[in-house]
Each structure stands twice: as structure tokens, then as C-alpha cells.
Amino acid sequence: IAYAKLARVALKLKRWEQAEHAAGKALDLATAEFSMPQELRLETAFAGANCARQRKRFEAAARFYSAALALAPTPAELAEAVAWLEPHDLNPLWPAHVRSTLGDLARRLGHGP
């Protein structure tokens, strides 16, 4: 859980490399022995994906998005993720990208058309 919290802090500080690394470590350590709440895993996966994308590490971003997909988030969890992710980038196109990406994820999970 400490790595997940570190990822969130580093993301807020726009320290993309540190946040991506911490998110990866958090998800790697999140096993049955070291459980992490689903909501925190989901936020961590999205944080890692955001940071990897910022660093133009698209394969790493895809792995983080795959981790999020594997968690099979509910529509409510996806809605919370949108609200959490949107303010983390100043690019005016970012909110639309977040909504589009999470909408695609929702469709893949069978949560809508």
C-alpha cells in the first residue's frame, strides 16, 4: 500500500518516472499475502498508465491498462476513476481522452454499448 500511496503523491507532483515505478511495484506486490483493496489497485493501475503515457512508454501504459481490465471494475468504480484522473494533466484534450479510454474499458467489460 505504501508504494500505491507513493505513486499517487509522485503523480500529483508530476514526477512521472517515480510515479510509474511506484505504481508498478505496488501492483507487483499486491498478492494474496499483501492484499490491496480493489479500488486502490484500480487507481494505482490508472496512475501507472497515466505516467507511462506521459513518458511516451506506450507498451508500459498498455500493461497498466491490462492490469486495470483484469480487475473488472464496476461502472461506479470507472466513474470514480474518471473523476480522479481528469485533473492530472493540463492538456485540454486530456479529459476527453480519459472519458474515451474508460468508456472503451467499460464496453470491453460489458457495461454498455
C-alpha angles and dihedrals in degrees: 000000000000091000090049091053091046089053091053093050093046090048091054089050090049091239092147099178095049092044093049091048093048092047091051092049092048093053092044091053095044099102133135088274093050102033123191124193113261092240091054091047090052093049090047093051091050091046090052091048092050092051094045089050091050088054091047090243094140097168090055090048089052090053091052091048089049089053089052091049091051089058089061095217120208121241089257092053090049090051090052090049091054091053091047097046102042098074095050097086132047094209106115090222093056099087091053090048091051092050092046094048095046090044089056090049090051091052091049088053091050096250096131148339 
